[in-house]
C-alpha cells in the first residue's frame, strides 16, 4: 500500500485499542442449547452458513419453509442441504475443515443469534427423510456440533434499517450480470423472465 492506513497488526494492540468487553457480552455465551436460544432458532427460517476451507472462506444463505435447522439435542443442529447451484462450496469446505458458523435471522427482529461449532455432512436415510418437503428430500444434511451460541447486538440491523427501510435500489438483474460476465452467451432478459417459474419447479 502506498498510504499509511494506521493498521493494527497484533491482538495485543487490538485489545489495548478497544478495551474490555462489557459483562453482558460474555455472560450471553452458552456452550449448549438453552430454552431461550431454542425459541429463537425454532422461529428462524433463514440463516447464513459460514465455512472455511483450504481455498478460502465461504458464506452461504440457507432458507426453508419451516425452521431452517432442526434441534436434534442440546449440542447438535441439523441443516438440510436444499437444491441450489451444485457448486458444493460449503459442503466441500465442511468435509475438508469442520469449522462452521451460523447466523440466524427472524424477520422484524433486530437481534440475531449466532452458533459457532463444527460440522459434518450426513447422508443418513432416516435423517434425510426427516426433512422431506412435498416428496422431495435434501441430498445431504449438515450436522452442527455447538461450540458456542449467543445473540448479537441489534445495532447493525437498526443502523441498516433492514426491516423498516422503504428504499429500493436500481440493481442489475441476475440475467444482466450473467450476460455481462459471459459476453452475452448466458443470461439476458429470457433468463430473468423464466427464472421464477423454473425455481418453483426445483425449489426442494
N, C-alpha and C positions, 0 to 999 in steps of 0.2 A: 504494500500500500504506500502511496506517495504522501498521504496525510497522516497526522497523528490523531487517532480517534480515542486516545486515552483508554485503551482496553485493559480489562482486569485479567490477569494471567494465572492466578493461583486461587485455590479455595480459601486460603487464609486472608488474602486481600479481599475476596468477595464477602466473607463473613464479617470482616472488620468494617467494610463499607456499609453493609445493610444492618448490622447489629443482630440481636437475638430475636427469634420469632416469639409472638405472643403466646401465652399459655394455651389458649383455645386451639391454636394451630397444631399443637402437639397432642392435646387431650382427645381430639376428634378421631385419631387414628385407631382403627380396630384391626386385629390380626385374624379375625374370622367374622362370619356374618352375624349381625345383630338384628333384632326385630325391627329396629328403626331403619337401618340401611336396607333390609329386605323389602320394606314397604316402598322405598324409593325405586329399587331395581325392578320390582314387580310392576311398577307403574310406567316403566320406560320401554318404549317401543323402538328406540334409536340409541345407538352408541357408536363411538369411534374406537376402532381397534388399532392399537399401535404395536408394531412388531419390529424386531431388529435382526438383521442377517449379515452374512459376510460381505454382501454388496451394498449395504446401507440400511436405511430406515424406511418404514412404510406406515402410513396411517390410512385406514380403510373405513368408510361409512358402512354401518350394518343396521338394517331396519327390518321390522316384522309387523305382521298384523296383530299378534299377541305380544307379551313381553319378549324383548329381543333376546334375553337369555333365560334359562331355567336354573333355579337354585336347586342343585342336587342334594347338597348337605351344607353344613355351616362353613366348609372350606372349599367347596367346589361349585363352579358355574359351568353351564353347557351352552355354547353358542353355535347354532346350526349354520352351516355354510350354504346359503341360498344361491340361486342361479345368478351369475354375473358375467364377467367378460372372459373367464377362464385363464386369466394371466397367472393366477396362483401366487401372486406376490406375498400375501400374508401367510398362506399355508406353507409355502416354500421356506419362509423365514422361520416359522414356528418349528418346522421339522429340523432345521439346522441350528436354531438358537431359541430355547423355550421362553425367553423373557417376553412378556406381553404386558400391555396396559390397556384398560378400558375406561372410557369416559361416557357416562350415562346422562342423557338429557331428557327432560319431560317438558312438552310444550307449555308455555306460560310460566314455568318455574325458572327463576334466575340462578338458583344454586344448581350445581351438577355434582354427581358422585363419581369418584374415581376408584378403580381397582388396579393394583399392581401385583403381578404374580408370575406364574409360569404356565405354559400351555402345552397341549399335546393334541394331535389330530387323531380322531377315532372314527372308525367305520363300523362300529358295533351295530348289528341289525336292530336290536331292541332299542338302542339309543336313537338311531335314525327314525324308526317308526314313531317314536315319541313326538317327533317334530313334523309329521306329515300334515300337509295342507292340501285339501281338495284332491287327495290321492297322490300328490307329488311329495317325494322325500328329498331332504338335502343330500348332497353327495357325501358329506362328512360332517362331523361335529367337533368344534374346538373345545376341549376340556380345559378350564382355567382353575388352577390351584391358587387360592387367595393368599397373598403375602401381606398386603395392606389394603384397607378400604377406608375411604374418608370423603367428606364433602369438600367442595372447592368454593372459595369466596365468590359471592354473587356479583362483584363489581364489574367483571369483564362483560357479562351479559347485559348488565344495566347500562354500561357505557356504550355498548354497541347498539342498544335498543333492538335487540334481536327479535323480541316478541311484540314490540309496540310500534316500531317504525313503519310508516306507510310509504317510505321512499322506494322507488323502483329504479333499477339500473338498466340502461340500454346495453345489454350484453350480447356478444355474438352467440349464435346458436351452436349446438354441437355439430350440426351439419356444416355450418360455415367454418368451424375450426378444422374439421376433417378435410374439407375441400382445400383449405389453405395449406394444410400440412402435406397433402398428397398431390398437390398440383392439379386438383380437380378430379382425380381418379376415384376418390371416395367422398362420401358425404353429399352436401348440397341440399337444395330445397326438398328433394324427394326423400332424403333420409329423415329430415325433420318432420315431414308430412306423415310418413309411415311409422315413425318410431313408437308412438303411443299404442297403436293397435298391435304392433309386434311385441311390445313389452308386456301387454296384458296376456298374450298367449304364452309367454315364457317367464311369468312373474315368479313361479315357485319351482 
